[in-house]
Amino acid sequence: MAQLEVLIVGAGPSGLLLALLLSQQNIPSVVLEAYTYLDTRLRATQYGVPATRVFRRAGILDDIRAASIATFPTICWRRVSDGQKLTSIDMSCIKDHPDRMTILQLGEIIEIMYRHCIEKGKGLIEVKFDHRVVEVGQDDGKAWADIETGEGKEKTRFKADYVVGCDGATSATFDYQFIVQNVFYEGFEKHGWDGGNYMVDPDHWGLVAKRSKGGLWRVTYGDVGGLTEEKYLERRAWHFEKIFPGHPKPGEYRIEQTNMYKIHNRCVEKMRVGRILLAADAAHVCNPMGGYGCMTAALDVGGLADCLIGLYRGETGEEILDRYAEVRRDIFLRNIDKRSVKNLERVAKSDPMTVVETDKFFGILKELEGDDEARKKFLLKVTSIEHDFTKDYKIKASDTLS
């Protein structure tokens, strides 16, 4: 086996996940994180079957399940104006399946990943905080990252065979502000809400979902762009009164933690330039409706890990990295980008009074009602956003994309 060392930029979920997958095959990595701490701000909370499979490979799924809620029985779409459930998908048919959807706040998953890196990746994974990458470069033999550390911004260069950017993204392409918060409100259970509830309304669209033990719910909704943070917080009670069952006033619920960010859909021109590669949000981003962001990130990382492992074992050449870059970018542009935009438009721009009749996806869900086997097949199928790169060992990147 050839020697292989990897520099990973970013100790978020993608960077730590990649380090774990590589360590399983004795491939060492150094993870460079600009912050002095793990970033556990409110972000994703649900991860589809494809991501669950990658979590299992990385050896973290059991710990995630142990920290998660026991069941997540259904996902539904509701009309905000009257609270009417428009349609739903009953997921009880896979409630005991090992590949079922994963539910846990991303911040908690990051902490689990980090613990595994320290405990199980000992000697193979080194996570360095307060290491801000300011420049990357390469030559024929190595790639490198120049970093700054501490208040004095001391400069150091780290070298490896490859540098992988997993350090997120910060730009906006939709004129929406996303407001995310953890909420305790007894009215959800009182009014029979459970699982995930997509809210369909031009002014109060979003997702309300049960997320953790002890009655914690994640409430995520969109608002108009261009306001101050103070104004968004002033408008929150108005949104909550419209969205929540029972139309509560402030004081009838408790808010813990809030995060705000712009939502966006975009993709880089290339995911590989020589010895420098990009994965997950460093390569492409999409709005969070439908949970494609972290799910896609996990699939990028799982695929890139397979490519680097194949290279390390001598089962394929460097062309596999071009294959990774082309296939994952193509999947994002052809499938993920379009679907995530459609998911956003379904809740934010559809007519709540007619969407059940006009939306083709709702028609598919209708056909699955009452058929456990068909629904199970639908929920567990290998999807068009997945790709097995081990089948591409020795393949040339210029071959037709599949």
Disulfide bonds with the S-S distance in Angstrom:
none
